[in-house]
Amino acid sequence: MWQSPLKPSHSDQGRNTMSTTRRQSKEKIEESCFRHNLLTILTIASVAGGVLLGFILKGSKSEWTKREITYVQFPGDVFLRMLKMLIVPLLVSSIVSAIGSLDLSLSKKIGFQSIAYYAATTSMAVLQGIFWVMLIHPGKIMSKEEQTASIHQETRPITTVDTILDLIRNIFPANLVEATISTYRTVLIPPRPLLNSTVNATDMTLWEIKSEMVEGSNVLGLVAFSVAFGICIGKLGPMGKPLLNFFDSLGEAVMLMTNWVIWLSPMGVLFLVASKVLELDDFGVIVGRLGMYFLTVVLGLFVHGFVLLPLMYSLFTRQLPFQFTMNMGQAIITAFGTASSSASLPISMACLEENNKIDVRVSRFVMPIGATINMDGTALYEAVAAIFIAQLKGIQLSFGQIAAVSVTATMASIGAAGIPQAGLVTMVMVLDTLGLPADDVSLIIAVDWLLDRFRTTVNVLGDAYGAGIVAKLAENDLEIMASNGTVEAGKVPNDEWHTTSM
């Protein structure tokens, strides 16, 4: 049958229809991908925008007062306060509901697996940090004049023994309500030479011992109570079900609030970063004497967070780590912007449960504990910093001293609260191991604010990988429990909250 050449054939029409369908499908996929990652893209852009805004404002006038910097930081401060507001209810409800809904034997198994992972990765971070600082040797011996001219940093007089005892005391808070707002701390009162000249003023073990409650939630004590309370609810069986339902509902309500707060993260991170750029006195310090130290710490953190931890994840889960890491993008950027692993906890849990589909019972058990005691980045930083300061002082370290640094840095990282620059406080323990005065922290204070962001990012990433590994190891046990009807499958019960669209 003859057909006009101007009229398309049925085969041409079919090809055109298929081509149009493919193009529309591709456009839908691209649109869906863009919408799914919109918040992460905005947050990444806010970091770059914050740096740019900071340098523009810094160049607009010769000097910025602290009050003016406070005004710039205000939106970021509000965002940070919102996140911190959610920490206590999220932490308590998550741990209690997760442990209470699990069989006691499975809770023990997941707990032991988590602790084993934390111990292994923290030790690995410390040893790797020691390796890099000994290999690169960033510390050049300083003259007496340079040491005197360094920025003076006020440090609290404290001994290593007192720090460890305070850590144990805080595990068992005397008042649970008080633990939500304050933490116990030992205070050493130096003697008055005029009244008591026989006491050695430099021997802190002879000083008067007092105590005080300082502002900041006792996260360690709240975690310990929540674990014990969750075990008790699990032991009660049907009688404890109403109480368990309450904590389940509380956790879901807090996660819904978290979703609302998450959408403020681009604005908050933008002004937090901009204010830190304004506070920077001399950028040349970073690329000058402390440049090699800065690069050594960043190199160690990068290798640990983006090479060793992903390899461990792949080894245990038999999966490539790239998609897992990308799905944690929002939490990673927030950790960098806020420099607080505790403040990033709500967002980290949301990314794990929604994007990486980690079982709720695992993520809400592992993540709050990890944010409290698993500080890989902090442990690596403290080991590198202590040895770097010893190198500046021209001190030759023995094998025994290096071993002591590794043990002390591991313990100190556990005692470091998940708040900005808490590592400087526990650094005193590590310096004390090498016989160095606490005032030597002033030698590295100029770049600590920036390194704090990098190590917090690795802390959060380490917690996330731990949750992924533990979830994979406990996968069969959780499926058996769900199939037997012991507990409901631990999936996100409500899709109305998520981190990708409103």
C-alpha positions as CSV (number, residue, x, y, z in Angstrom):
1,M,0.0,0.0,0.0
2,W,1.3,3.4,-1.0
3,Q,2.0,5.9,1.8
4,S,2.7,9.6,1.4
5,P,6.4,10.4,2.3
6,L,5.1,13.4,4.3
7,K,3.1,11.2,6.6
8,P,5.0,9.4,9.3
9,S,4.7,5.6,9.3
10,H,3.5,3.6,12.3
11,S,7.0,2.5,13.2
12,D,8.2,6.2,13.1
13,Q,5.4,7.1,15.4
14,G,6.2,4.3,17.8
15,R,9.9,5.3,17.9
16,N,8.9,8.9,18.6
17,T,6.6,7.9,21.4
18,M,9.3,5.7,23.0
19,S,11.8,8.5,22.7
20,T,9.4,10.9,24.3
21,T,8.6,8.4,27.1
22,R,12.4,7.9,27.8
23,R,13.0,11.6,27.9
24,Q,10.1,12.2,30.3
25,S,11.3,9.3,32.4
26,K,14.8,10.7,32.5
27,E,13.5,14.1,33.4
28,K,11.4,12.6,36.2
29,I,14.4,10.7,37.6
30,E,16.6,13.9,37.5
31,E,13.8,15.9,39.2
32,S,13.4,13.2,41.8
33,C,17.1,13.0,42.4
34,F,17.3,16.8,42.7
35,R,14.4,17.0,45.2
36,H,15.9,14.1,47.2
37,N,19.2,15.8,47.6
38,L,18.0,19.4,47.7
39,L,18.6,19.9,51.4
40,T,22.1,18.4,51.2
41,I,23.0,20.6,48.2
42,L,21.7,23.7,50.0
43,T,23.7,22.8,53.1
44,I,26.9,22.3,51.2
45,A,26.3,25.6,49.4
46,S,25.8,27.2,52.8
47,V,29.3,26.2,53.9
48,A,30.9,27.8,50.8
49,G,28.6,30.8,51.1
50,G,29.5,31.2,54.8
51,V,33.2,31.3,54.0
52,L,32.6,33.8,51.2
53,L,30.3,36.0,53.3
54,G,32.8,35.9,56.1
55,F,35.6,37.2,54.0
56,I,33.4,39.8,52.3
57,L,32.3,41.1,55.7
58,K,35.9,40.9,57.0
59,G,37.1,43.0,54.1
60,S,34.3,45.6,54.5
61,K,35.9,47.1,57.6
62,S,39.2,47.0,59.4
63,E,38.0,45.5,62.7
64,W,34.9,43.7,63.9
65,T,34.0,43.9,67.6
66,K,32.8,40.8,69.5
67,R,29.3,42.3,69.7
68,E,29.1,42.8,65.9
69,I,30.3,39.2,65.4
70,T,27.6,38.0,67.8
71,Y,25.0,39.7,65.6
72,V,26.3,37.8,62.6
73,Q,26.3,34.6,64.5
74,F,22.8,35.0,65.9
75,P,20.8,33.0,63.3
76,G,23.3,30.2,63.6
77,D,23.1,30.3,67.3
78,V,19.3,30.0,67.2
79,F,19.6,27.0,64.9
80,L,22.2,25.4,67.3
81,R,19.9,26.0,70.3
82,M,17.0,24.3,68.5
83,L,19.1,21.2,67.9
84,K,20.4,21.1,71.4
85,M,16.8,21.4,72.7
86,L,16.0,18.1,71.1
87,I,19.1,16.2,72.4
88,V,17.8,15.1,75.9
89,P,14.2,13.9,74.9
90,L,15.6,12.2,71.7
91,L,18.5,10.5,73.5
92,V,16.3,9.2,76.4
93,S,13.3,8.1,74.3
94,S,15.5,6.5,71.6
95,I,17.6,4.3,74.0
96,V,14.7,3.3,76.2
97,S,12.4,2.4,73.3
98,A,15.1,0.6,71.4
99,I,16.3,-1.6,74.4
100,G,12.8,-2.1,75.8
101,S,11.5,-3.4,72.4
102,L,14.4,-5.9,72.1
103,D,14.8,-9.3,73.6
104,L,17.3,-9.0,76.5
105,S,19.7,-11.5,74.9
106,L,19.6,-9.5,71.6
107,S,20.2,-6.2,73.5
108,K,23.3,-7.7,75.1
109,K,24.5,-8.9,71.7
110,I,24.0,-5.5,70.0
111,G,25.5,-3.8,73.0
112,F,28.6,-5.9,72.9
113,Q,29.0,-5.5,69.2
114,S,28.7,-1.8,69.5
115,I,31.2,-1.5,72.3
116,A,33.6,-3.8,70.4
117,Y,33.3,-1.6,67.3
118,Y,33.8,1.6,69.3
119,A,36.9,0.1,71.0
120,A,38.4,-1.1,67.7
121,T,37.8,2.1,65.7
122,T,39.0,4.4,68.5
123,S,42.2,2.4,69.0
124,M,42.7,2.3,65.3
125,A,42.3,6.1,65.1
126,V,44.8,6.7,67.9
127,L,47.4,4.4,66.4
128,Q,47.0,5.9,63.0
129,G,47.4,9.4,64.4
130,I,50.6,8.4,66.2
131,F,51.9,6.9,62.9
132,W,51.3,10.0,60.9
133,V,52.7,12.5,63.5
134,M,55.8,10.4,63.9
135,L,56.2,9.9,60.2
136,I,55.6,13.5,59.1
137,H,57.1,15.1,62.3
138,P,55.3,18.5,61.9
139,G,56.8,20.0,65.1
140,K,59.9,22.1,64.7
141,I,61.7,22.9,68.0
142,M,60.6,26.4,69.1
143,S,62.8,28.9,70.8
144,K,62.0,30.1,74.3
145,E,60.9,33.5,72.8
146,E,58.4,31.8,70.5
147,Q,57.0,29.7,73.3
148,T,56.5,32.8,75.4
149,A,54.9,34.7,72.5
150,S,52.3,32.1,71.9
151,I,48.7,32.8,72.6
152,H,48.0,32.3,76.3
153,Q,45.1,30.0,77.0
154,E,43.7,29.8,80.5
155,T,43.4,26.2,81.6
156,R,41.7,24.6,84.6
157,P,44.0,23.0,87.1
158,I,43.1,19.3,87.2
159,T,44.8,16.0,87.5
160,T,44.3,12.9,85.4
161,V,43.0,10.9,88.3
162,D,40.4,13.6,89.1
163,T,39.3,13.6,85.4
164,I,38.8,9.8,85.4
165,L,36.9,9.9,88.8
166,D,34.6,12.7,87.4
167,L,33.9,10.5,84.4
168,I,32.8,7.7,86.7
169,R,30.8,10.0,89.0
170,N,28.9,11.4,86.0
171,I,27.8,7.9,84.9
172,F,25.8,7.7,88.2
173,P,24.1,11.1,88.6
174,A,22.7,11.8,92.0
175,N,19.8,13.8,90.6
176,L,18.4,12.8,87.2
177,V,16.6,16.1,86.7
178,E,19.8,18.0,87.5
179,A,21.7,15.8,85.0
180,T,19.6,17.2,82.1
181,I,21.1,20.6,82.6
182,S,24.4,20.3,84.4
183,T,27.5,18.1,84.9
184,Y,29.6,17.3,88.0
185,R,33.2,18.6,88.0
186,T,36.0,18.5,90.6
187,V,37.6,21.9,91.4
188,L,41.1,22.1,92.9
189,I,41.8,25.2,95.1
190,P,45.5,26.2,95.3
191,P,46.9,27.0,98.7
192,R,47.5,30.6,99.9
193,P,51.3,30.9,100.2
194,L,51.1,33.5,103.0
195,L,48.8,31.4,105.2
196,N,50.3,28.0,104.5
197,S,53.9,28.3,103.3
198,T,54.6,24.6,104.0
199,V,52.4,23.3,101.1
200,N,54.0,22.9,97.7
201,A,52.0,25.2,95.5
202,T,52.9,23.2,92.3
203,D,51.8,19.8,93.7
204,M,48.1,19.7,92.8
205,T,47.5,16.5,94.8
206,L,47.9,18.5,98.0
207,W,45.4,21.2,96.9
208,E,42.0,21.5,98.5
209,I,39.3,19.5,96.7
210,K,35.9,20.9,96.0
211,S,33.2,20.3,93.4
212,E,30.8,22.2,91.3
213,M,28.0,21.7,88.8
214,V,28.7,23.2,85.4
215,E,26.3,24.1,82.6
216,G,25.8,21.3,80.1
217,S,23.8,18.1,80.1
218,N,25.3,15.1,81.7
219,V,24.9,12.9,78.6
220,L,26.9,10.0,80.0
221,G,24.6,9.8,83.0
222,L,21.5,10.0,80.9
223,V,22.7,7.3,78.6
224,A,23.5,5.0,81.6
225,F,20.1,5.6,83.2
226,S,18.2,5.1,79.8
227,V,20.0,1.8,79.2
228,A,19.1,0.5,82.7
229,F,15.5,1.8,82.4
230,G,15.1,0.2,79.0
231,I,16.3,-3.2,80.3
232,C,13.8,-2.9,83.2
233,I,10.9,-2.2,80.8
234,G,11.9,-5.2,78.7
235,K,12.0,-7.4,81.8
236,L,8.4,-6.3,82.8
237,G,7.0,-7.8,79.7
238,P,3.2,-7.0,79.1
239,M,3.1,-4.8,82.2
240,G,5.8,-2.5,80.7
241,K,4.1,-2.2,77.3
242,P,2.2,1.1,78.1
243,L,5.4,2.7,79.3
244,L,7.2,1.5,76.2
245,N,4.5,2.9,74.0
246,F,4.9,6.3,75.6
247,F,8.6,6.4,74.8
248,D,7.9,5.2,71.3
249,S,5.5,8.0,70.8
250,L,7.9,10.5,72.4
251,G,10.6,9.4,70.0
252,E,8.5,9.8,66.9
253,A,7.3,13.2,68.0
254,V,10.8,14.4,68.6
255,M,11.9,13.0,65.2
256,L,9.0,15.0,63.6
257,M,10.2,18.1,65.3
258,T,13.7,17.3,64.0
259,N,12.5,17.3,60.4
260,W,11.2,20.8,60.9
261,V,14.5,22.0,62.4
262,I,16.5,20.3,59.7
263,W,15.2,22.6,57.0
264,L,16.8,25.6,58.9
265,S,20.2,24.0,58.7
266,P,21.4,25.8,55.5
267,M,20.7,29.2,57.1
268,G,22.2,28.2,60.4
269,V,25.4,26.7,59.0
270,L,25.8,29.8,56.7
271,F,26.0,32.3,59.6
272,L,27.9,29.9,61.9
273,V,30.7,29.6,59.4
274,A,30.6,33.3,58.5
275,S,31.0,34.3,62.2
276,K,34.0,31.9,62.6
277,V,35.7,33.5,59.6
278,L,35.2,36.9,61.2
279,E,36.8,35.7,64.4
280,L,39.9,34.5,62.6
281,D,42.7,36.9,63.6
282,D,45.5,35.7,61.3
283,F,44.9,33.2,58.5
284,G,48.7,33.1,58.1
285,V,49.0,31.1,61.3
286,I,47.2,28.1,59.7
287,V,49.6,28.0,56.7
288,G,52.6,29.1,58.8
289,R,54.1,27.4,61.9
290,L,50.9,25.3,62.5
291,G,50.5,24.4,58.8
292,M,52.1,21.0,58.9
293,Y,50.3,20.1,62.1
294,F,47.0,21.1,60.6
295,L,47.7,19.0,57.5
296,T,48.8,16.0,59.6
297,V,45.6,16.0,61.6
298,V,43.4,16.5,58.5
299,L,45.3,13.7,56.6
300,G,44.8,11.3,59.6
301,L,41.1,12.2,59.8
302,F,40.5,11.8,56.1
303,V,42.2,8.4,56.0
304,H,40.3,7.2,59.0
305,G,36.9,8.5,58.1
306,F,36.9,8.0,54.3
307,V,39.3,5.0,53.8
308,L,39.5,2.8,56.9
309,L,36.0,3.0,58.2
310,P,34.4,2.4,54.7
311,L,36.7,-0.6,54.3
312,M,35.5,-2.0,57.6
313,Y,31.9,-1.3,56.6
314,S,32.4,-3.2,53.3
315,L,34.1,-6.1,55.1
316,F,31.2,-6.7,57.5
317,T,28.3,-5.8,55.2
318,R,29.6,-7.0,51.8
319,Q,28.3,-3.7,50.3
320,L,30.0,-0.7,48.7
321,P,30.2,2.2,51.2
322,F,29.7,5.0,48.6
323,Q,25.9,5.2,48.7
324,F,25.8,4.9,52.4
325,T,28.2,7.8,52.8
326,M,26.3,9.9,50.3
327,N,23.1,9.3,52.2
328,M,24.7,10.6,55.3
329,G,25.6,13.9,53.5
330,Q,23.2,16.1,55.4
331,A,24.5,14.8,58.8
332,I,28.1,15.2,57.7
333,I,27.7,18.8,56.6
334,T,25.7,19.7,59.7
335,A,28.4,18.2,61.9
336,F,31.0,20.3,60.1
337,G,28.9,23.5,60.5
338,T,27.9,23.0,64.2
339,A,31.1,21.3,65.4
340,S,28.9,19.3,67.7
341,S,28.2,15.6,67.4
342,S,25.4,15.8,70.0
343,A,23.7,18.6,68.1
344,S,24.0,16.6,64.9
345,L,22.5,13.5,66.5
346,P,18.8,14.1,65.5
347,I,19.9,14.7,61.8
348,S,22.2,11.6,61.9
349,M,19.4,9.4,63.1
350,A,17.0,10.7,60.5
351,C,19.6,10.1,57.7
352,L,20.2,6.6,58.9
353,E,16.6,5.6,59.2
354,E,15.2,7.3,56.1
355,N,18.0,7.3,53.6
356,N,20.0,4.2,54.6
357,K,17.0,2.2,55.9
358,I,18.7,1.2,59.1
359,D,16.4,-0.6,61.5
360,V,14.9,1.9,64.0
361,R,15.7,-0.5,66.9
362,V,19.4,-0.5,66.0
363,S,19.8,3.2,65.1
364,R,18.1,4.5,68.2
365,F,20.2,2.2,70.4
366,V,23.6,2.6,68.8
367,M,23.6,6.3,67.7
368,P,22.9,8.0,71.1
369,I,25.5,5.8,72.8
370,G,28.0,6.4,70.0
371,A,27.5,10.1,70.1
372,T,28.5,10.0,73.8
373,I,31.5,7.6,73.9
374,N,32.7,7.0,70.3
375,M,35.0,9.9,69.4
376,D,37.4,8.6,66.8
377,G,38.3,12.0,65.4
378,T,38.8,13.4,68.9
379,A,41.1,10.5,69.9
380,L,43.2,10.9,66.8
381,Y,43.5,14.7,67.2
382,E,44.5,14.4,70.9
383,A,47.3,11.9,70.1
384,V,48.6,14.0,67.3
385,A,48.4,17.3,69.2
386,A,50.2,15.9,72.3
387,I,53.1,14.5,70.3
388,F,53.3,17.6,68.2
389,I,53.6,19.8,71.3
390,A,56.4,17.4,72.6
391,Q,58.2,17.8,69.3
392,L,57.9,21.6,69.6
393,K,59.5,21.4,73.0
394,G,62.3,19.1,71.7
395,I,61.3,16.2,73.8
396,Q,62.4,12.8,72.6
397,L,59.5,10.3,73.3
398,S,60.3,6.7,74.4
399,F,58.2,3.8,73.3
400,G,56.6,3.6,76.7
401,Q,55.5,7.3,76.5
402,I,54.0,6.8,73.1
403,A,52.1,3.7,74.4
404,A,50.9,5.8,77.3
405,V,49.7,8.5,74.9
406,S,47.7,6.0,72.9
407,V,45.9,4.6,76.1
408,T,45.3,8.1,77.6
409,A,44.0,9.6,74.3
410,T,41.5,6.7,74.0
411,M,40.2,7.3,77.5
412,A,40.2,11.0,77.1
413,S,38.1,10.8,73.9
414,I,35.4,8.9,75.9
415,G,35.3,11.7,78.4
416,A,35.0,14.4,75.8
417,A,31.4,15.5,75.7
418,G,29.8,16.0,72.2
419,I,30.1,19.7,72.4
420,P,32.3,22.2,70.5
421,Q,36.0,22.2,71.5
422,A,35.5,19.8,74.5
423,G,38.6,18.1,73.3
424,L,40.7,20.9,74.6
425,V,39.6,20.1,78.1
426,T,40.5,16.4,78.0
427,M,43.7,17.3,76.2
428,V,45.1,18.2,79.6
429,M,45.0,14.4,80.5
430,V,47.1,13.5,77.5
431,L,49.6,16.3,78.1
432,D,49.9,15.2,81.8
433,T,51.0,11.8,80.5
434,L,54.0,13.3,78.9
435,G,54.8,15.6,81.8
436,L,53.8,18.7,79.8
437,P,52.0,21.7,81.5
438,A,48.4,22.3,80.7
439,D,49.3,25.8,79.4
440,D,50.9,24.2,76.4
441,V,47.4,23.9,74.9
442,S,47.9,27.5,73.9
443,L,50.4,26.4,71.2
444,I,47.6,24.9,69.1
445,I,44.6,27.0,70.1
446,A,44.9,29.1,66.9
447,V,43.7,26.3,64.6
448,D,41.6,24.3,67.0
449,W,38.3,25.9,66.0
450,L,38.7,24.6,62.4
451,L,40.1,21.2,63.3
452,D,37.2,20.8,65.7
453,R,34.9,20.8,62.7
454,F,36.9,18.1,60.9
455,R,37.1,15.8,63.8
456,T,33.4,16.2,64.6
457,T,32.6,15.2,61.1
458,V,34.7,12.0,61.5
459,N,33.0,11.3,64.9
460,V,29.5,11.4,63.3
461,L,30.6,9.4,60.3
462,G,32.1,6.7,62.6
463,D,28.9,6.5,64.6
464,A,26.9,6.0,61.4
465,Y,29.1,3.3,60.0
466,G,28.9,1.6,63.4
467,A,25.1,1.6,63.2
468,G,25.3,0.2,59.7
469,I,27.6,-2.6,60.7
470,V,25.7,-3.6,63.8
471,A,22.4,-3.5,61.9
472,K,23.8,-6.0,59.3
473,L,25.2,-8.3,62.1
474,A,21.8,-8.3,63.9
475,E,19.7,-8.5,60.7
476,N,18.8,-12.2,61.0
477,D,18.0,-12.0,64.7
478,L,15.7,-9.0,64.1
479,E,13.9,-10.7,61.2
480,I,13.3,-13.8,63.4
481,M,11.9,-11.6,66.2
482,A,9.6,-9.9,63.7
483,S,8.4,-13.1,62.1
484,N,7.7,-14.6,65.5
485,G,5.6,-11.6,66.4
486,T,7.8,-10.8,69.4
487,V,8.1,-7.2,68.3
488,E,7.0,-5.2,65.3
489,A,9.4,-4.8,62.5
490,G,11.6,-1.8,63.3
491,K,10.9,0.4,60.3
492,V,10.0,4.0,60.3
493,P,6.2,3.9,61.1
494,N,5.4,7.3,59.5
495,D,6.7,8.6,56.2
496,E,5.4,12.1,56.9
497,W,8.7,13.2,58.4
498,H,11.8,13.0,56.3
499,T,14.9,15.1,55.4
500,T,14.2,15.6,51.7
501,S,10.9,17.3,51.1
502,M,8.3,19.2,53.0
